[in-house]
């Protein structure tokens, strides 16, 4: 039995789908079973669990041989970093009681860094904590998800300008489709465990892009003329606040892009690498189609 936390998300659903296509038994862990009929249709067992509730995590892991752990940032919490730390620590306490499990934990590029990386610092805590809790651990670090650009699609499609926190606009950065992360995670789960220490795998897409590429590809997908606009550093916090992020969440984003733009966040040298097959244009074409619908 493979247990997938965060199965209702893009990466988690992709993992569950890949495993079911191979004929494996999959338990999909979600917050609410009533909203995830699609997972039932592909043959998953649905279980409700909350990463703040140790008892529900234990129940979800009953009879499992491997688990994919995802600790998402609680975006609506007044202090999302503290809330995510709490979830990570709760999950780790449960994993200590299941030492036979092969744990594939979803992490981020740059998680090896221990200072001033914003959201990525939370994944540094996840990796350090899970290393102590899980004796059979695979860390899957992914580049920025292509789907994240959907947050600025409405502004770009309305104005013809794609706001970017990536500076300068011609600096290439790694990115990957969330679905490809799920496919790689499924491969790692079925690999089993034959390592002496934590296995680190880094995944990104088939090529790197800069912000100008992103604007051009969005223009191609939408049929509109769109150019990239480097959002001035002094406007980041205000813009993020207008988008609905509280101050604590906005600071995590600002610190993350400061680190990225300084060239600090990338694949860690020496880690095992995987590459997805999905191109940015394919992701954008689907997102624009849904936006228009």
Secondary structure by P-SEA (a helix, b strand, c coil): cbbbcccccaaaaaaaaaaaaabbbbbbbcccccccaaaaaaccbbbbbbcccaaaaaaaaccccbbbbbbccccccccaaaaaaaaaaaaaaaaaaccccccccccccccccccccaaaaaaaaaaaaaaacccbbbbbbbcccccccccaaaaaaaccbbbbccccccbbbbbbbaaaaaaaaaaaaacccccccbbbbbbbccccccaaaaaaaaaaaaccbbbbbcccccaaaaaaaaacccaaaaaaaaaaaaaaaacccccccccbbbbbcccaaaaaaaaaaaaac
